[in-house]
Amino acid sequence: MAFHRDGADPIGGERVGRTHQEIRVRSRVVAAATLACPRCDAPIAPGDRPLTPAEHIQCPFCGEAGRVRDFLSLAAPTRAAHVEIRIR
């Protein structure tokens, strides 16, 4: 492991000479949330694959459309349509 001149350890992802140190985390849960329509509060099923906050989705009940982040609620307690927010 290379050290800075002041003796401090390098920060993850920082270049030190010709080497590059990177810290990777497979997946990490950062919050529990509810995925529901902001207009009618109908629960939204995310399906079989993870969704990104910028993806477009539509409420199957009232037809409200928007991005996933607009349908997420971090308010406690989570309701029946709870999802996990992960960093990947």
Secondary structure, DSSP 4 states (H G I P E B T S, - for coil): ----TTSPPPPTT-EETTEE-----S-EEEEEEEEB-TTT--B----SS---TTSEEE-TTT--EEEHHHHEE-PSSP-TTEEEEEE-
